[in-house]
Every structure is written in C-alpha cells, then in structure tokens.
Amino acid sequence: MASDAPFRRGDVNDDGSVDISDPIGVLDYLFNGSQAIDCLDATDVNDTGSIDLADAIYLLTYIFSGGLAPPDPGPFNCGPDPTLDGLGCYDSSCDGAHDPARVAAGHLMHRIAYGPRPDDIDQILAVGIDATLISQLNPGTGAEPNNPALSNLEDFFTLEIPVGDERFLLRPNAPFHYFLGFEEPPADWAQPGFDDSDWIVGKAGFGWSDNDDVTEIPQFASTDLASMYIRTEFILTDPAVLPPIYLKMLHDDAFVAYINGVEVARSTNANGTAQLVGNPPPFNQYSSGTHEAGIPEYYPIADSWFQPGINTIAIQGHDAPNNGDFTLDPTLVTQMFSTDPDRRIVLSDGNLQRFPFIRGIYSTRQLQTVLGEFWENHFTTDEEKLRDLIRGARNRYGFRILGSNTASRMHSSTLEFEEYDFFRN
C-alpha cells in the first residue's frame, strides 16, 4: 500500500529479529483475538495478500526445517512491500525508529496528499518540509513528462485527435432515395443517372432501435432484412480547390460507399478485415462483425473521385445477424486541421471517473490533484446533466445533433474532463 512503513517480512512482533515468537504471534492473532497488528505486511509471511495459518507454517518451516526465507524485503532487511495488496504497515521499527522527522513527513503527506509512493518520506527528508510545500504549491501545468506510469495510463483511457475546422458538403439529415434489400437492386443502382424515382425518399439517418434514427426501418427487427441501399446527388463547384474531403459515417453495422459509381470506402472489423465481401456484396449478406454507431468515423476520399457539378453518393448498409438495431447515417465534410495541439478525448463516463484515481495514485503533483477534485466537486452529476443537455440538442433541421447516447457520453465526458483539468491546473 502506498506510503506504508518499511518492514522486515516475518518480524511479526517487530522486535528486530525473526524467531519462534513470530509464528506464535501469528497464531495468537488468528485464534486468540489478540490486539491488531500494526504491520500486517510483516505478518503476511508468504506474501499472498492475506493473513492465515499458512503464514505461521511458513515461518516454522523457515526457522526449524531450513525452508525458504520470507519474500522481499526478507527477514533481515527493512524495505517496502513490493506487492500491491490490501494490507498495510502503519508502524514499524524499520521506519526510522519513530524518528520525529519521519513522523512529521508522514503527517505532511496525510494532510496534502493521497496515494504517495513508498519513497516519498525519504524525499521529503532530503529536501525539507518547506521545500516540499513550495514544490507542491508550484507544480506546473499540463502533462508530467517524467512520470511515464501516469502518462501511459492517461493515454490508455483517452484518445487524442487533431483539432480542425469541419464544413459540410452533404449536410446532416439530407434526403436520400432508399431501397430495402429483400432482393438485389438493379446492377447500376450506384451509378450517376440511375432512375431512382421508384425508390422511397427519406432523411438520413436510417435505422432502427437506437433512438438515433430520423427515418425508421422497422423491417430490420420484424423480418430477415439484411441490407438497405441509399443514394442522393449533391453539387460541387470545383472539388480540386477544396480542403481534404471525408465521408463522415455513423454505421451499425457494415457499409460500402460509392462516389459516382466507384467504391471509395468499406467498413472493417477491429482486426482490419472487411465486414462485407464481394464487389458488390450481395443483398442477403450479413456483416461479419458488429459495430455500434456511437462516434463518427472519417474516411478520406480523394478529390479525383468527384467532378465539378452534380455528383452521386450511394451506400449499401448491412446488419449483423440476430442484431436488434441498425444505423446508416452519412455526411460529407471537408476538414482543415489547425496547428493547435491535439485534443484529448474521453470516450465514456466510466473512463472519466478513472482519472481521480489514476492521478491520486500516480501523480507527483499531489496537492494539485487533491485541490482539483475539491474545486470540481460534482464530477459525475455535472457530466450527467451535460450529457442530457447534449443529447437533446437539435440542429437547424429539428433533428438531434448527436443521436446516440454513446456520442453524447463522449462529448459530455470530454467537456467535464477539460473543466476538471482547468481547475487542476
């Protein structure tokens, strides 16, 4: 446990040596209801993370039968517990023999920090309490470059994305002609000039059962429907002068997209394999994997696939087998990335709630971390209120900007994290 006192493994009664009195102390603790032991780590002789009869047997075997010595720090040397467990060592003769300076350093850590490391007392003694307080009051901002354990954990639970200016070429909730894949569509359905006048007209996004659909397709739940096909036209004056163009997709589960009759994007599973096979995939093919339409994905499209004037986008979307929901919600955007640092995205409220624990355990800026949580004292409730607000936000066409709860959680968690970081810094 962080900041515990150093100890000798097996020196249960803390008399400076490991002898017959120590296994007796273990048995007395277990069976006679003796008073609590100040250093449970020393009593955990076999380092299993618990105190039981096996610890007494281990000591007896070591003392009388030449058995293995107790694990690190061992029976002769003082040291911290190398194993993370739920035990502790609150008082030990190894800890400076109750040196008042060490007691004062420990008191300081309990007042201004939580989760300090085992060697923090030695560091405080080396520089002094005043210097420690000054360093904690002037901790710096941003990342801790010499703290790889903290950096690796923060990177694991977040995602960094570039900051850019996004403009729509094909707006959200645009009207499409659509065809339900109970049979193959005409072979030229994705080509410019195809007569789609017999197809039904609806607004993106299309789907069922996600509460993120503008045009609902209940047949995905009530029949064996595996696919649907959508197409529409849009105008570009001069594609060559535009910033990079992306297909921005929310999809559940799989899709293949075409620009002017040419395939430009196909969804993949997490391992990189295509979710659909065939050119084109047949109407009755199910996706080989599931995919939730939570956070938009961007697929770059070369400007050479577009032409000045009228262009056609066509997409076939496929459900996964025995899946209760479906989403197909495309837009086309340009992205002009700025020179600003990447933005750290927190993907869920669960990941958001990890940060106080991660920083409380691993950050060297302990006072800053404690105060950051003190000032940001409605961490989860604020995120929930913000999520509800974002979830209900509507665009100019009267439809939800972020249809899925997953996307709402990402944005609310990220904004709440940025507020938390602001207070912490």
C-alpha positions as CSV (number, residue, x, y, z in Angstrom):
1,M,0.0,0.0,0.0
2,A,1.4,3.4,-0.9
3,S,3.2,5.3,1.8
4,D,3.3,2.3,4.2
5,A,6.3,2.0,6.5
6,P,9.2,-0.3,5.6
7,F,9.3,-3.6,7.5
8,R,11.1,-7.0,7.9
9,R,9.0,-9.8,6.4
10,G,8.2,-12.3,9.2
11,D,9.1,-10.0,12.1
12,V,5.5,-10.1,13.4
13,N,6.2,-8.6,16.8
14,D,8.6,-6.0,15.5
15,D,11.4,-6.9,17.8
16,G,14.1,-6.7,15.1
17,S,14.5,-10.4,14.5
18,V,12.6,-13.4,13.1
19,D,12.3,-16.2,15.7
20,I,9.8,-18.6,17.4
21,S,7.9,-15.7,18.9
22,D,6.8,-14.6,15.5
23,P,4.8,-17.6,14.4
24,I,3.3,-17.7,17.9
25,G,2.3,-14.0,17.2
26,V,0.5,-15.1,14.0
27,L,-1.4,-17.9,15.8
28,D,-2.3,-15.6,18.6
29,Y,-3.6,-13.0,16.2
30,L,-5.6,-15.6,14.3
31,F,-7.1,-17.7,17.1
32,N,-6.9,-15.9,20.4
33,G,-8.2,-12.5,19.3
34,S,-5.1,-10.6,20.2
35,Q,-4.9,-6.9,19.5
36,A,-4.5,-5.7,16.0
37,I,-1.0,-5.9,14.5
38,D,0.5,-2.6,13.4
39,C,2.3,-4.1,10.4
40,L,0.1,-6.6,8.5
41,D,2.6,-6.7,5.7
42,A,5.3,-8.2,8.0
43,T,2.7,-10.8,9.2
44,D,1.9,-11.8,5.6
45,V,4.9,-14.0,5.6
46,N,4.3,-15.8,2.3
47,D,3.2,-12.5,0.6
48,T,-0.2,-13.8,-0.6
49,G,-2.1,-10.7,0.4
50,S,-3.8,-12.3,3.4
51,I,-3.1,-13.4,6.9
52,D,-3.8,-17.1,7.6
53,L,-2.5,-20.3,9.0
54,A,-0.1,-20.7,6.1
55,D,1.9,-17.8,7.3
56,A,2.6,-19.4,10.7
57,I,3.5,-22.7,8.9
58,Y,5.8,-20.8,6.5
59,L,7.7,-19.3,9.4
60,L,8.0,-22.5,11.4
61,T,9.3,-24.3,8.3
62,Y,11.9,-21.5,7.7
63,I,13.1,-21.4,11.3
64,F,13.2,-25.2,12.0
65,S,13.4,-27.0,8.7
66,G,15.6,-24.8,6.5
67,G,12.7,-23.7,4.4
68,L,12.7,-20.7,2.1
69,A,13.2,-17.3,3.6
70,P,10.2,-15.0,3.6
71,P,9.9,-13.0,0.3
72,D,11.2,-9.4,-0.1
73,P,12.1,-7.4,1.7
74,G,13.1,-10.6,3.6
75,P,13.6,-11.3,7.3
76,F,16.9,-9.3,7.7
77,N,16.5,-6.1,5.7
78,C,14.0,-3.3,6.0
79,G,12.1,-2.3,2.9
80,P,8.7,-1.6,1.4
81,D,6.2,-4.2,0.2
82,P,6.9,-4.8,-3.5
83,T,3.4,-6.4,-3.8
84,L,0.2,-4.3,-4.2
85,D,-2.4,-5.7,-1.8
86,G,-5.0,-4.6,0.7
87,L,-2.7,-4.9,3.7
88,G,-0.7,-2.2,5.3
89,C,2.2,-1.4,7.6
90,Y,1.3,1.6,9.7
91,D,4.1,1.4,12.3
92,S,7.4,-0.4,12.3
93,S,10.8,-0.1,14.0
94,C,12.2,0.0,10.5
95,D,10.6,3.3,9.9
96,G,13.3,5.5,11.4
97,A,12.8,4.1,14.9
98,H,9.9,6.6,15.3
99,D,12.2,9.4,14.1
100,P,10.2,12.6,14.7
101,A,11.3,14.0,11.4
102,R,9.8,10.9,9.6
103,V,6.6,11.2,11.6
104,A,6.3,14.9,10.6
105,A,6.9,14.0,6.9
106,G,4.3,11.3,7.1
107,H,1.9,13.8,8.7
108,L,2.5,16.2,5.9
109,M,1.7,13.6,3.3
110,H,-1.6,12.7,5.0
111,R,-2.5,16.4,5.1
112,I,-1.7,17.5,1.5
113,A,-1.8,14.2,-0.5
114,Y,-3.2,10.8,-1.1
115,G,-1.6,7.9,-2.8
116,P,2.0,9.0,-2.1
117,R,4.7,6.5,-3.1
118,P,6.7,4.5,-0.5
119,D,9.9,6.6,-1.0
120,D,8.1,10.0,-0.6
121,I,9.1,10.3,3.1
122,D,12.8,9.9,2.2
123,Q,12.4,12.6,-0.5
124,I,10.8,15.0,2.0
125,L,13.6,14.4,4.5
126,A,16.1,15.0,1.7
127,V,14.7,18.4,0.7
128,G,12.8,19.5,3.8
129,I,9.2,20.2,4.5
130,D,9.3,23.8,3.4
131,A,10.8,22.9,0.0
132,T,8.2,20.2,-0.4
133,L,5.4,22.6,0.3
134,I,6.8,25.1,-2.2
135,S,7.1,22.5,-4.9
136,Q,3.6,21.3,-4.3
137,L,2.3,24.9,-4.4
138,N,4.1,25.5,-7.7
139,P,3.6,22.2,-9.6
140,G,3.5,23.4,-13.2
141,T,0.6,22.6,-15.6
142,G,-0.1,20.1,-18.3
143,A,1.5,16.7,-18.6
144,E,4.1,15.3,-16.2
145,P,6.9,14.5,-18.6
146,N,9.0,12.4,-16.2
147,N,6.1,10.3,-15.0
148,P,5.7,7.5,-17.6
149,A,3.3,5.4,-15.4
150,L,0.9,8.3,-15.2
151,S,1.2,9.2,-18.9
152,N,0.7,5.6,-20.1
153,L,-2.5,5.3,-18.0
154,E,-3.9,8.6,-19.2
155,D,-3.1,7.7,-22.8
156,F,-4.8,4.3,-22.4
157,F,-8.1,5.8,-21.3
158,T,-8.2,8.7,-23.8
159,L,-7.9,9.3,-27.4
160,E,-6.0,12.3,-29.0
161,I,-7.5,13.8,-32.1
162,P,-6.3,16.8,-34.2
163,V,-8.3,20.0,-34.0
164,G,-9.8,21.1,-37.3
165,D,-12.4,23.2,-39.0
166,E,-15.2,21.0,-40.4
167,R,-17.5,22.1,-43.2
168,F,-20.4,20.1,-44.7
169,L,-20.6,19.3,-48.4
170,L,-23.5,16.9,-47.8
171,R,-25.5,18.2,-44.8
172,P,-26.8,16.1,-41.9
173,N,-30.2,14.6,-42.4
174,A,-30.0,15.1,-46.2
175,P,-32.8,13.4,-48.2
176,F,-31.9,10.1,-49.9
177,H,-33.8,7.7,-52.1
178,Y,-33.7,4.3,-50.5
179,F,-34.4,0.6,-51.4
180,L,-34.8,-2.2,-48.9
181,G,-32.6,-5.2,-49.7
182,F,-35.2,-8.0,-49.9
183,E,-33.7,-8.6,-53.3
184,E,-30.8,-7.3,-55.4
185,P,-31.2,-3.7,-56.6
186,P,-30.6,-3.0,-60.3
187,A,-26.9,-3.5,-61.2
188,D,-26.4,0.2,-61.9
189,W,-28.0,1.5,-58.8
190,A,-24.9,3.3,-57.6
191,Q,-24.2,4.9,-61.0
192,P,-24.9,8.6,-61.9
193,G,-28.0,8.9,-63.9
194,F,-29.7,5.8,-62.4
195,D,-33.5,6.3,-62.3
196,D,-34.4,6.1,-58.6
197,S,-37.8,7.6,-58.9
198,D,-39.4,4.4,-57.8
199,W,-37.4,4.3,-54.6
200,I,-38.8,5.7,-51.3
201,V,-37.5,9.1,-50.1
202,G,-36.3,9.5,-46.5
203,K,-33.9,11.6,-44.5
204,A,-30.6,10.3,-43.0
205,G,-30.0,8.7,-40.6
206,F,-31.7,5.5,-41.4
207,G,-32.2,2.7,-38.9
208,W,-34.0,1.0,-36.1
209,S,-33.9,0.7,-32.3
210,D,-31.1,3.1,-31.4
211,N,-33.1,6.3,-30.7
212,D,-30.8,8.0,-33.2
213,D,-32.8,7.4,-36.4
214,V,-34.7,10.0,-38.4
215,T,-36.1,7.5,-40.9
216,E,-37.0,4.3,-39.1
217,I,-36.8,1.0,-40.8
218,P,-38.7,-1.5,-38.6
219,Q,-38.2,-4.3,-41.1
220,F,-34.7,-4.8,-39.6
221,A,-36.4,-6.1,-36.5
222,S,-39.5,-7.7,-37.9
223,T,-38.1,-9.6,-40.9
224,D,-34.9,-11.2,-42.1
225,L,-33.9,-8.0,-43.9
226,A,-30.1,-7.8,-44.1
227,S,-29.4,-4.7,-46.1
228,M,-30.6,-1.4,-47.5
229,Y,-29.4,0.9,-50.3
230,I,-29.4,4.7,-50.3
231,R,-28.4,7.3,-52.9
232,T,-28.6,11.0,-53.5
233,E,-27.0,13.8,-55.5
234,F,-25.1,16.9,-54.5
235,I,-23.2,19.7,-56.2
236,L,-19.6,20.7,-56.0
237,T,-18.3,23.7,-57.9
238,D,-14.6,22.7,-58.0
239,P,-13.5,19.7,-55.9
240,A,-9.8,20.3,-56.6
241,V,-9.7,23.6,-54.6
242,L,-11.4,22.2,-51.5
243,P,-9.6,21.1,-48.3
244,P,-9.4,17.3,-47.8
245,I,-12.8,15.6,-48.2
246,Y,-14.1,12.9,-45.8
247,L,-17.0,10.6,-45.7
248,K,-18.3,11.0,-42.1
249,M,-20.1,7.9,-41.1
250,L,-22.3,6.6,-38.3
251,H,-22.9,3.0,-39.1
252,D,-24.3,-0.1,-37.4
253,D,-23.2,-2.5,-38.6
254,A,-21.4,-2.5,-42.0
255,F,-21.4,-0.5,-45.2
256,V,-19.8,0.1,-48.7
257,A,-19.8,3.6,-50.1
258,Y,-19.6,4.7,-53.7
259,I,-18.9,8.1,-55.3
260,N,-20.1,8.4,-58.9
261,G,-20.4,4.6,-59.1
262,V,-16.8,3.8,-57.8
263,E,-16.3,2.2,-54.4
264,V,-14.4,4.7,-52.1
265,A,-14.9,3.2,-48.6
266,R,-15.7,-0.1,-46.9
267,S,-16.1,-0.7,-43.2
268,T,-13.8,-3.1,-41.4
269,N,-13.7,-5.1,-38.2
270,A,-11.4,-4.2,-35.3
271,N,-8.8,-6.5,-36.7
272,G,-8.8,-4.8,-40.1
273,T,-10.7,-7.4,-42.0
274,A,-13.6,-6.3,-44.2
275,Q,-17.1,-6.7,-42.7
276,L,-18.5,-7.4,-46.2
277,V,-17.1,-9.4,-49.1
278,G,-17.9,-9.2,-52.8
279,N,-17.9,-6.5,-55.4
280,P,-20.6,-5.6,-54.6
281,P,-21.6,-7.6,-51.6
282,P,-24.9,-9.4,-52.3
283,F,-28.2,-8.1,-50.8
284,N,-28.6,-11.0,-48.3
285,Q,-25.1,-10.9,-46.9
286,Y,-24.9,-10.1,-43.2
287,S,-22.0,-8.2,-41.7
288,S,-19.2,-10.4,-40.4
289,G,-19.0,-8.4,-37.2
290,T,-21.0,-5.9,-35.1
291,H,-20.3,-2.2,-34.9
292,E,-22.0,0.4,-32.8
293,A,-22.9,3.8,-34.3
294,G,-21.6,5.9,-31.4
295,I,-18.8,8.1,-32.5
296,P,-18.5,9.2,-36.2
297,E,-15.7,7.7,-38.3
298,Y,-13.9,9.6,-41.1
299,Y,-12.9,8.0,-44.4
300,P,-10.7,10.2,-46.7
301,I,-11.9,10.5,-50.3
302,A,-9.5,11.8,-53.0
303,D,-10.9,14.8,-54.8
304,S,-10.2,13.0,-58.1
305,W,-13.3,10.8,-57.4
306,F,-15.5,13.9,-57.6
307,Q,-16.4,16.1,-60.6
308,P,-17.4,19.7,-61.0
309,G,-21.2,19.9,-60.9
310,I,-23.6,17.1,-59.9
311,N,-22.1,14.1,-58.0
312,T,-23.7,10.9,-56.8
313,I,-23.1,9.2,-53.4
314,A,-24.6,5.7,-52.9
315,I,-24.2,3.5,-49.9
316,Q,-25.3,0.0,-49.1
317,G,-25.7,-0.8,-45.4
318,H,-25.8,-4.3,-43.9
319,D,-26.9,-5.5,-40.5
320,A,-25.2,-8.2,-38.4
321,P,-27.2,-11.5,-37.9
322,N,-29.6,-11.6,-34.9
323,N,-28.9,-7.9,-34.2
324,G,-31.7,-5.8,-32.9
325,D,-30.5,-2.4,-34.2
326,F,-29.3,-0.7,-37.4
327,T,-27.9,2.7,-38.4
328,L,-26.8,4.2,-41.6
329,D,-26.1,7.9,-41.3
330,P,-23.7,9.5,-43.8
331,T,-22.5,13.1,-44.4
332,L,-19.6,14.5,-46.5
333,V,-17.3,17.1,-44.9
334,T,-14.1,18.9,-45.5
335,Q,-11.5,19.1,-42.7
336,M,-8.9,21.9,-42.4
337,F,-6.7,20.9,-39.5
338,S,-5.1,23.6,-37.3
339,T,-1.7,23.8,-35.7
340,D,-3.2,23.6,-32.2
341,P,-2.2,20.7,-30.1
342,D,-4.4,17.6,-30.4
343,R,-7.4,17.4,-28.2
344,R,-7.7,14.7,-25.6
345,I,-11.0,12.9,-25.9
346,V,-12.5,10.9,-23.1
347,L,-14.7,8.2,-24.7
348,S,-17.0,7.4,-21.8
349,D,-18.1,8.5,-18.3
350,G,-16.5,5.3,-17.0
351,N,-13.1,6.4,-18.3
352,L,-13.8,9.9,-16.9
353,Q,-14.2,8.5,-13.4
354,R,-10.9,6.7,-13.6
355,F,-8.9,9.9,-13.7
356,P,-9.2,11.0,-10.0
357,F,-8.0,7.5,-9.0
358,I,-5.2,7.4,-11.6
359,R,-3.9,10.8,-10.6
360,G,-4.4,10.2,-6.9
361,I,-2.2,7.2,-7.1
362,Y,0.4,8.1,-9.7
363,S,0.7,11.9,-9.9
364,T,3.7,13.6,-8.2
365,R,1.6,16.8,-8.0
366,Q,-0.4,15.5,-5.1
367,L,-1.7,18.8,-3.7
368,Q,-2.7,20.0,-7.1
369,T,-4.6,16.7,-7.6
370,V,-6.4,17.0,-4.3
371,L,-7.4,20.6,-4.9
372,G,-8.5,19.9,-8.4
373,E,-11.1,17.4,-7.1
374,F,-12.1,19.8,-4.3
375,W,-12.9,22.5,-6.8
376,E,-14.5,20.1,-9.3
377,N,-16.7,18.6,-6.6
378,H,-19.7,17.5,-8.8
379,F,-17.7,15.3,-11.2
380,T,-20.3,12.7,-12.2
381,T,-23.5,14.7,-11.6
382,D,-22.3,17.5,-13.8
383,E,-21.3,15.1,-16.6
384,E,-24.8,13.5,-16.4
385,K,-26.5,16.9,-16.7
386,L,-24.3,17.9,-19.5
387,R,-24.9,14.6,-21.3
388,D,-28.7,15.2,-21.1
389,L,-28.3,18.7,-22.5
390,I,-26.1,17.5,-25.4
391,R,-28.4,14.5,-26.0
392,G,-31.3,16.9,-26.5
393,A,-29.6,19.5,-28.7
394,R,-31.2,19.9,-32.1
395,N,-29.7,21.1,-35.4
396,R,-31.4,23.7,-37.8
397,Y,-33.4,20.9,-39.3
398,G,-35.0,20.0,-36.0
399,F,-33.1,16.7,-35.5
400,R,-30.8,15.7,-32.7
401,I,-27.2,16.7,-33.4
402,L,-25.9,13.7,-31.5
403,G,-28.4,10.9,-31.9
404,S,-26.6,8.2,-30.0
405,N,-26.1,8.1,-26.2
406,T,-22.5,6.9,-26.8
407,A,-21.6,10.1,-28.7
408,S,-23.3,12.2,-26.0
409,R,-21.3,10.5,-23.3
410,M,-18.1,11.1,-25.2
411,H,-18.7,14.8,-25.6
412,S,-20.0,15.3,-22.0
413,S,-17.1,13.3,-20.5
414,T,-14.6,15.2,-22.6
415,L,-16.0,18.6,-21.6
416,E,-16.2,17.6,-17.9
417,F,-12.6,16.4,-18.1
418,E,-11.5,19.7,-19.6
419,E,-13.2,21.5,-16.7
420,Y,-11.5,19.2,-14.2
421,D,-8.1,19.8,-15.9
422,F,-8.8,23.6,-15.8
423,F,-9.3,23.5,-12.1
424,R,-6.4,21.2,-11.5
425,N,-4.0,23.4,-13.5
